[in-house]
């Protein structure tokens, strides 16, 4: 006999329950009469079995959730399918509480964090409240999941979507229940461990423009093993084509700001496809090469293409309307990467005795993406510039003559990669595999006495995430040699012989195989030269000592690798968890049963990240020197200083070797104490308390705790509120990822003194303390008896994060030590004869964050008779106001980002913090036909708060409408099928335009892709077979 089945509401209502109004109508397939708020489930459904109560996310107690003081939103699998056809991130991200999710479709702005391996587009990381993915705890069946990267967060793209029954979201601090990271809340994906039968699904889709074609197939099978066991197996595969330019999207017009005024068709004044000459004080200053490289013309006004509209203004600015035109209409720029994912899931349980259950679970998910890096092989001075000498054999004769007549020995060439030469070789590939195994025992205690009826659960879980990130692009350790192309005869004898070579090869053997590179105009470089400056020679075996970010060579480790055609970063993150939990009813109190839960756990998380880079095999970012400087190799010249002092040979690819581990010991306790059971207008009142002790390697002990109260009044009103102290421990990157380099700083004790050169190290700090957050929530739920099936909830939240983990900056560290004598900062400064020589800018607890807002939810479900009966209607609306999203820096500076929806960014990711966001849906069912409409609204915002309210600082609102129609058919007595068609962005709503030009990227960004839809209208059709 099976005694461990999860409780089910009778009939076809297979939706999880929620605390608060969040449960109503979330299950599209529910019978409306059964769709009640969770606080009313004891009246709406038959009682669950005492041996198998429903466990609600946000609490470890064995209760039905009716007394939970925190709002819990529950979304069923059927609703998830209707909300988003592209996967879990799209569906969950439709809820307005999620701000800034990192998803496949979120394009990062090029900048400090938006290039190379720091561009994390392609993951599926959730972000509640916009507090960051590392302050949102993502669980799978109530258990932690191994992080997808050193930065934290869980890639839900690797979850077995076919096996997910529901998603529960706690929008309030939950560290007392679950530990670190649950500052903004918890998102718990519930797998269907009781599934029986067979379901097969297939779907395909594309945009109205014919791109972003996709298909997905999945299946799940479950069956009993005798009368004591159950087994489930599921699998899925999906493939989506990428979109790598804005072709066909006429809203993209390269908007930027010129002299304070927004204009379309803005292009770079610093660099073009064909190359701009910088030679101040000479006739060549401001000239640009013709596309065929045969000559030069002035780089002014509409340039050589004459493609810009009449009346567009000339400008001497970092942007202008001259040059080669905007690139992103045709140049490779990824607005949606190529994405493939697959997953396998297996679960089995078996009742060893009538009260002892053994269970085991295996899961493997893979996520692969491809995108073009940005910028595309840049010579725009950030940091790389190209120096062209008068002896360059590819120069047109007209330019040679001007240089000779004016004694110009060299000039600087600013240029961006073109699709016909360097641009297509600037790519990022990512292959991430998450594997997890869990096994445990669940015991129903039936021995009589105090613990009779209790349940004990013990499990071990191992999770592993292996990521391989490939990057290619411009080899700055080679390109300067290739650019210095000369006629061999002219260089050696003074008489030309027509043989163009890399000049350095005439004086040194340091650049074997060097191919002369012609970057004048577009597409004039030979294929051999492009290969030489953008690729690696595969098949070369290299053995090198390993330089780790935080300990250098001290460990004495070595690695041996065989080169491929790209630079490779291998990351392995391991997670071991052992946990023991007890839960049950402690005693009968004066107002009801006192429930409690307690337990303890051990968790170890470790990282090993190794970089395979032929140009710097040890990845030594303190002393590494892959780019030779001028004069270090005979015949080498024209090397830009910024690249010479850099520690990578591949442009924009700095990443470190990392090794480290964290051990966490935890113990927790939780109790629910009924205070009143009917007293005048008060139908009931409950006190909820919880506490958790944790000890972290390097950080010591930290406490998390919570107290909550819920009160039922007048049969239709619930009041609820909580206070919690929540915590977030530093992630693996913040602990162990450290880089070194050089900096020029001022000695604050000696004003006016020349700046001094110091060695710096920045990043990881194994002993950084956890963040602490104080969270207050207060809310109400109304369920009027006069309107059955309707509920309305409102919840206010206020999250204050103190001791937020961040960096001061090297100069501030030095000032804080030498002027303010702060001991913690002086520990990061080394003096030699009272002169600073070493300054550390590691992660410390320096900032404060505060997020405040209000969530409102309304739900209604009822049977109707509009067209003859057998009809149901359900509706819901989520609305979320963001009152504040501020950060107070260590300097005292206060910055509030609430309402910012433009391109302003942090670490390459635009702020996505609208001050109002809402999602509403309406479902109508008649017989076999189900129609679903969803509207998503994002309020207007600003580019940057604190600036004048002008057109330049205004971002328009957006409204998106989605539709889905499903038709169900019976196939005999034991099978059924569903056919559906879905349209996302039904009205083909264009994203709001924010004029913004990136000098670094050399092109315009027009919208915040974290918030807004770049793809436009798209169609999906599918079929599901149930047996």
Secondary structure as GFF3:
##gff-version 3
##sequence-region A 1 1027
A	DSSP	three_ten_helix	21	23	.	.	.	ID=ss1
A	DSSP	three_ten_helix	32	34	.	.	.	ID=ss2
A	DSSP	three_ten_helix	38	40	.	.	.	ID=ss3
A	DSSP	alpha_helix	41	44	.	.	.	ID=ss4
A	DSSP	beta_strand	72	76	.	.	.	ID=ss5
A	DSSP	alpha_helix	77	83	.	.	.	ID=ss6
A	DSSP	alpha_helix	88	92	.	.	.	ID=ss7
A	DSSP	three_ten_helix	116	118	.	.	.	ID=ss8
A	DSSP	three_ten_helix	133	135	.	.	.	ID=ss9
A	DSSP	beta_strand	136	140	.	.	.	ID=ss10
A	DSSP	beta_strand	143	144	.	.	.	ID=ss11
A	DSSP	three_ten_helix	156	158	.	.	.	ID=ss12
A	DSSP	three_ten_helix	161	163	.	.	.	ID=ss13
A	DSSP	beta_strand	164	170	.	.	.	ID=ss14
A	DSSP	alpha_helix	175	178	.	.	.	ID=ss15
A	DSSP	beta_strand	185	191	.	.	.	ID=ss16
A	DSSP	beta_strand	197	207	.	.	.	ID=ss17
A	DSSP	beta_strand	214	225	.	.	.	ID=ss18
A	DSSP	beta_strand	229	240	.	.	.	ID=ss19
A	DSSP	beta_strand	256	258	.	.	.	ID=ss20
A	DSSP	beta_strand	261	263	.	.	.	ID=ss21
A	DSSP	beta_strand	267	268	.	.	.	ID=ss22
A	DSSP	beta_strand	276	278	.	.	.	ID=ss23
A	DSSP	beta_strand	287	289	.	.	.	ID=ss24
A	DSSP	beta_strand	296	298	.	.	.	ID=ss25
A	DSSP	beta_strand	319	320	.	.	.	ID=ss26
A	DSSP	beta_strand	338	353	.	.	.	ID=ss27
A	DSSP	beta_strand	356	372	.	.	.	ID=ss28
A	DSSP	beta_strand	386	389	.	.	.	ID=ss29
A	DSSP	alpha_helix	397	405	.	.	.	ID=ss30
A	DSSP	beta_strand	410	414	.	.	.	ID=ss31
A	DSSP	three_ten_helix	423	425	.	.	.	ID=ss32
A	DSSP	beta_strand	427	444	.	.	.	ID=ss33
A	DSSP	beta_strand	455	471	.	.	.	ID=ss34
A	DSSP	alpha_helix	479	483	.	.	.	ID=ss35
A	DSSP	beta_strand	485	487	.	.	.	ID=ss36
A	DSSP	alpha_helix	488	492	.	.	.	ID=ss37
A	DSSP	beta_strand	500	502	.	.	.	ID=ss38
A	DSSP	three_ten_helix	503	506	.	.	.	ID=ss39
A	DSSP	alpha_helix	527	534	.	.	.	ID=ss40
A	DSSP	beta_strand	541	545	.	.	.	ID=ss41
A	DSSP	beta_strand	558	562	.	.	.	ID=ss42
A	DSSP	beta_strand	567	588	.	.	.	ID=ss43
A	DSSP	beta_strand	593	612	.	.	.	ID=ss44
A	DSSP	alpha_helix	641	644	.	.	.	ID=ss45
A	DSSP	beta_strand	658	676	.	.	.	ID=ss46
A	DSSP	beta_strand	682	696	.	.	.	ID=ss47
A	DSSP	beta_strand	700	713	.	.	.	ID=ss48
A	DSSP	beta_strand	717	728	.	.	.	ID=ss49
A	DSSP	alpha_helix	732	736	.	.	.	ID=ss50
A	DSSP	beta_strand	738	745	.	.	.	ID=ss51
A	DSSP	beta_strand	756	763	.	.	.	ID=ss52
A	DSSP	beta_strand	771	782	.	.	.	ID=ss53
A	DSSP	beta_strand	790	806	.	.	.	ID=ss54
A	DSSP	alpha_helix	810	818	.	.	.	ID=ss55
A	DSSP	alpha_helix	823	826	.	.	.	ID=ss56
A	DSSP	beta_strand	829	832	.	.	.	ID=ss57
A	DSSP	beta_strand	835	842	.	.	.	ID=ss58
A	DSSP	beta_strand	844	864	.	.	.	ID=ss59
A	DSSP	beta_strand	871	888	.	.	.	ID=ss60
A	DSSP	beta_strand	894	896	.	.	.	ID=ss61
A	DSSP	beta_strand	905	906	.	.	.	ID=ss62
A	DSSP	beta_strand	909	910	.	.	.	ID=ss63
A	DSSP	beta_strand	916	926	.	.	.	ID=ss64
A	DSSP	beta_strand	929	938	.	.	.	ID=ss65
A	DSSP	beta_strand	941	942	.	.	.	ID=ss66
A	DSSP	three_ten_helix	951	953	.	.	.	ID=ss67
A	DSSP	beta_strand	954	955	.	.	.	ID=ss68
A	DSSP	beta_strand	958	970	.	.	.	ID=ss69
A	DSSP	beta_strand	976	984	.	.	.	ID=ss70
A	DSSP	beta_strand	996	998	.	.	.	ID=ss71
A	DSSP	beta_strand	1003	1005	.	.	.	ID=ss72
A	DSSP	beta_strand	1018	1026	.	.	.	ID=ss73
###
